[in-house]
Amino acid sequence: MIKNWSMIKRYVWGSSLIFQSYFPLIIIFLFVFINVYDEKLFFIINFFIFYDNFVSFGMAFLLLLNAVF
């Protein structure tokens, strides 16, 4: 077992929270902005970017729940 598990969990939770919590908002803004102007060209690319960042946001939220409880 890892002896210093709480420090590692706190570091992973902090870094993922800082980097991933604001990414979905930026990606949603870009998603709406590009879809307003040119919705057919970038739809598939934006779908994959949005889905990937949404999964990362979900992982950050699960790490947040894991740190709280």
C-alpha positions as a Markdown table, in Angstrom:
| # | Residue | x | y | z |
|---|---|---|---|---|
| 1 | Met | 0.0 | 0.0 | 0.0 |
| 2 | Ile | 1.1 | 3.6 | -0.5 |
| 3 | Lys | 2.1 | 5.1 | 2.8 |
| 4 | Asn | 1.4 | 8.8 | 1.8 |
| 5 | Trp | -1.8 | 8.2 | -0.1 |
| 6 | Ser | -3.7 | 11.3 | 1.3 |
| 7 | Met | -1.0 | 13.6 | -0.1 |
| 8 | Ile | -1.1 | 11.9 | -3.5 |
| 9 | Lys | -4.9 | 12.0 | -3.6 |
| 10 | Arg | -4.8 | 15.7 | -2.5 |
| 11 | Tyr | -2.3 | 16.5 | -5.2 |
| 12 | Val | -4.2 | 14.7 | -8.0 |
| 13 | Trp | -7.5 | 16.2 | -6.8 |
| 14 | Gly | -6.1 | 19.8 | -6.7 |
| 15 | Ser | -4.4 | 19.6 | -10.1 |
| 16 | Ser | -7.4 | 18.0 | -11.8 |
| 17 | Leu | -9.7 | 20.5 | -10.2 |
| 18 | Ile | -7.7 | 23.5 | -11.3 |
| 19 | Phe | -7.1 | 22.3 | -14.8 |
| 20 | Gln | -10.4 | 20.5 | -15.5 |
| 21 | Ser | -13.1 | 22.6 | -13.8 |
| 22 | Tyr | -12.8 | 25.6 | -16.2 |
| 23 | Phe | -12.2 | 23.5 | -19.4 |
| 24 | Pro | -15.9 | 22.5 | -19.9 |
| 25 | Leu | -17.1 | 26.1 | -19.6 |
| 26 | Ile | -14.6 | 27.3 | -22.2 |
| 27 | Ile | -15.4 | 24.3 | -24.5 |
| 28 | Ile | -19.2 | 25.0 | -24.2 |
| 29 | Phe | -18.6 | 28.6 | -25.1 |
| 30 | Leu | -16.5 | 27.6 | -28.1 |
| 31 | Phe | -19.0 | 25.0 | -29.0 |
| 32 | Val | -21.9 | 27.5 | -29.1 |
| 33 | Phe | -19.8 | 30.2 | -30.7 |
| 34 | Ile | -18.6 | 28.0 | -33.6 |
| 35 | Asn | -22.0 | 26.4 | -34.0 |
| 36 | Val | -23.6 | 29.8 | -34.4 |
| 37 | Tyr | -21.3 | 30.7 | -37.2 |
| 38 | Asp | -20.4 | 27.4 | -39.0 |
| 39 | Glu | -22.3 | 24.5 | -37.5 |
| 40 | Lys | -21.7 | 21.8 | -40.2 |
| 41 | Leu | -17.9 | 22.0 | -40.5 |
| 42 | Phe | -16.9 | 21.8 | -36.9 |
| 43 | Phe | -19.7 | 19.8 | -35.4 |
| 44 | Ile | -17.9 | 16.4 | -35.2 |
| 45 | Ile | -14.7 | 18.0 | -33.9 |
| 46 | Asn | -16.5 | 20.0 | -31.3 |
| 47 | Phe | -18.5 | 16.9 | -30.3 |
| 48 | Phe | -15.3 | 14.9 | -29.6 |
| 49 | Ile | -13.6 | 17.8 | -27.8 |
| 50 | Phe | -16.7 | 18.5 | -25.7 |
| 51 | Tyr | -17.2 | 14.8 | -24.8 |
| 52 | Asp | -13.6 | 14.4 | -23.8 |
| 53 | Asn | -13.6 | 17.4 | -21.5 |
| 54 | Phe | -17.0 | 16.4 | -20.1 |
| 55 | Val | -15.5 | 13.0 | -19.1 |
| 56 | Ser | -12.5 | 14.8 | -17.5 |
| 57 | Phe | -14.9 | 17.0 | -15.6 |
| 58 | Gly | -16.8 | 14.0 | -14.4 |
| 59 | Met | -13.5 | 12.4 | -13.2 |
| 60 | Ala | -12.7 | 15.6 | -11.4 |
| 61 | Phe | -16.1 | 15.6 | -9.8 |
| 62 | Leu | -15.7 | 12.0 | -8.7 |
| 63 | Leu | -12.2 | 12.9 | -7.2 |
| 64 | Leu | -13.9 | 15.8 | -5.4 |
| 65 | Leu | -16.5 | 13.5 | -3.9 |
| 66 | Asn | -13.7 | 11.0 | -3.0 |
| 67 | Ala | -11.8 | 13.8 | -1.2 |
| 68 | Val | -14.9 | 15.1 | 0.7 |
| 69 | Phe | -16.1 | 11.8 | 1.9 |
